[in-house]
Amino acid sequence: MEKIAAKLGRQDWLKIGLQILVEKGVEAVRVEPLAKLLCVTRGSFYWHFKNRDDLLEAMLQEWETLNTDRIIENVEALDSNPRDKLLSLLEIAAQDDDRLEKAIRIWAVNDLKAETTIARVDKRRLDYLQNLFLQIGFSNTDAKVRAQVAYSVRLGWFMMASSIESLGRLAEIRLVYKILTQH
């Protein structure tokens, strides 16, 4: 166990915290059970986090970083035009299994920090989508509405508990893209 604890880092705690969040909800994200899953003592946890709230805040930040910041960075890094960037972004969203997105949004129903994070993430995502539509050549109003429709489709997938597999979603999102990019 000593060797495992020595190698255990902050990211390991975040990863297991997010996994438990997805599988069992935020109430199950507790220090002692996480330590048992990682085969370490609670002392390892306190090396990386002040307390459970610190872990929960870090989990929200990790979700925002992975599911928004990095995706936007990756799309922006593409050497392509705004239409191709938009399609790439929509395809990335279509391939997400939505489990973490759903868990975060359920958590936010009763947690102000999670709700605030979601509001910031939603705004960032919508602003980015709107900007892509503006770059394609739509007016500000048209770009805003198209961004809202595209984002609503993405959120609707997990709200409907859709059983459509990734390939089906890719086909759907390509049709949504075609519809939303017509002038």
Contacts in CASP RR format, 6 or more apart in sequence:
PFRMAT RR
TARGET T0000
AUTHOR 0000-0000-0000
METHOD contacts of the structure
MODEL  1
MEKIAAKLGRQDWLKIGLQILVEKGVEAVRVEPLAKLLCVTRGSFYWHFK
NRDDLLEAMLQEWETLNTDRIIENVEALDSNPRDKLLSLLEIAAQDDDRL
EKAIRIWAVNDLKAETTIARVDKRRLDYLQNLFLQIGFSNTDAKVRAQVA
YSVRLGWFMMASSIESLGRLAEIRLVYKILTQH
1 39 0 8 1.000
1 40 0 8 1.000
4 38 0 8 1.000
4 39 0 8 1.000
4 40 0 8 1.000
5 40 0 8 1.000
5 41 0 8 1.000
5 44 0 8 1.000
8 38 0 8 1.000
8 40 0 8 1.000
8 44 0 8 1.000
9 48 0 8 1.000
10 48 0 8 1.000
10 49 0 8 1.000
10 58 0 8 1.000
12 38 0 8 1.000
13 34 0 8 1.000
13 38 0 8 1.000
13 45 0 8 1.000
13 48 0 8 1.000
13 49 0 8 1.000
13 55 0 8 1.000
14 55 0 8 1.000
14 58 0 8 1.000
14 59 0 8 1.000
14 62 0 8 1.000
16 34 0 8 1.000
16 37 0 8 1.000
16 38 0 8 1.000
17 29 0 8 1.000
17 34 0 8 1.000
17 55 0 8 1.000
17 59 0 8 1.000
18 59 0 8 1.000
18 62 0 8 1.000
18 63 0 8 1.000
18 100 0 8 1.000
20 28 0 8 1.000
20 29 0 8 1.000
20 33 0 8 1.000
20 34 0 8 1.000
20 37 0 8 1.000
21 28 0 8 1.000
21 29 0 8 1.000
21 59 0 8 1.000
21 100 0 8 1.000
21 103 0 8 1.000
21 104 0 8 1.000
21 107 0 8 1.000
22 99 0 8 1.000
22 100 0 8 1.000
22 103 0 8 1.000
25 103 0 8 1.000
25 106 0 8 1.000
25 107 0 8 1.000
26 56 0 8 1.000
26 103 0 8 1.000
26 106 0 8 1.000
26 107 0 8 1.000
26 111 0 8 1.000
26 114 0 8 1.000
29 52 0 8 1.000
29 55 0 8 1.000
29 56 0 8 1.000
29 59 0 8 1.000
30 52 0 8 1.000
31 42 0 8 1.000
31 45 0 8 1.000
31 52 0 8 1.000
31 55 0 8 1.000
32 42 0 8 1.000
34 45 0 8 1.000
35 41 0 8 1.000
35 42 0 8 1.000
35 43 0 8 1.000
35 44 0 8 1.000
35 45 0 8 1.000
38 44 0 8 1.000
45 55 0 8 1.000
49 55 0 8 1.000
49 58 0 8 1.000
56 113 0 8 1.000
56 114 0 8 1.000
57 113 0 8 1.000
60 104 0 8 1.000
60 113 0 8 1.000
60 114 0 8 1.000
60 117 0 8 1.000
61 117 0 8 1.000
63 100 0 8 1.000
63 104 0 8 1.000
63 117 0 8 1.000
64 117 0 8 1.000
64 120 0 8 1.000
64 121 0 8 1.000
67 96 0 8 1.000
67 100 0 8 1.000
67 101 0 8 1.000
67 121 0 8 1.000
68 121 0 8 1.000
68 124 0 8 1.000
68 125 0 8 1.000
71 89 0 8 1.000
71 92 0 8 1.000
72 89 0 8 1.000
72 124 0 8 1.000
72 128 0 8 1.000
74 92 0 8 1.000
75 85 0 8 1.000
75 88 0 8 1.000
75 89 0 8 1.000
75 92 0 8 1.000
76 85 0 8 1.000
78 84 0 8 1.000
78 85 0 8 1.000
78 88 0 8 1.000
80 88 0 8 1.000
82 132 0 8 1.000
82 135 0 8 1.000
82 136 0 8 1.000
83 136 0 8 1.000
83 181 0 8 1.000
85 132 0 8 1.000
86 129 0 8 1.000
86 132 0 8 1.000
86 133 0 8 1.000
86 136 0 8 1.000
86 177 0 8 1.000
86 181 0 8 1.000
87 174 0 8 1.000
87 177 0 8 1.000
89 128 0 8 1.000
89 129 0 8 1.000
89 132 0 8 1.000
90 150 0 8 1.000
90 154 0 8 1.000
90 173 0 8 1.000
90 174 0 8 1.000
90 176 0 8 1.000
90 177 0 8 1.000
91 170 0 8 1.000
91 173 0 8 1.000
91 174 0 8 1.000
93 154 0 8 1.000
93 173 0 8 1.000
94 166 0 8 1.000
94 169 0 8 1.000
94 170 0 8 1.000
94 172 0 8 1.000
94 173 0 8 1.000
95 166 0 8 1.000
95 169 0 8 1.000
95 170 0 8 1.000
98 157 0 8 1.000
98 158 0 8 1.000
101 155 0 8 1.000
101 158 0 8 1.000
102 158 0 8 1.000
104 114 0 8 1.000
104 117 0 8 1.000
104 118 0 8 1.000
105 118 0 8 1.000
105 158 0 8 1.000
107 114 0 8 1.000
108 114 0 8 1.000
108 115 0 8 1.000
108 117 0 8 1.000
108 118 0 8 1.000
109 115 0 8 1.000
122 151 0 8 1.000
125 151 0 8 1.000
126 147 0 8 1.000
126 148 0 8 1.000
126 151 0 8 1.000
127 147 0 8 1.000
129 146 0 8 1.000
129 147 0 8 1.000
129 150 0 8 1.000
129 151 0 8 1.000
130 140 0 8 1.000
130 143 0 8 1.000
130 144 0 8 1.000
130 146 0 8 1.000
130 147 0 8 1.000
131 143 0 8 1.000
132 147 0 8 1.000
133 142 0 8 1.000
133 143 0 8 1.000
133 144 0 8 1.000
133 146 0 8 1.000
133 147 0 8 1.000
133 180 0 8 1.000
134 140 0 8 1.000
134 143 0 8 1.000
136 143 0 8 1.000
136 181 0 8 1.000
137 143 0 8 1.000
138 146 0 8 1.000
138 183 0 8 1.000
146 180 0 8 1.000
149 176 0 8 1.000
149 180 0 8 1.000
150 176 0 8 1.000
150 180 0 8 1.000
153 172 0 8 1.000
153 173 0 8 1.000
153 176 0 8 1.000
156 162 0 8 1.000
157 164 0 8 1.000
157 169 0 8 1.000
162 169 0 8 1.000
164 172 0 8 1.000
END
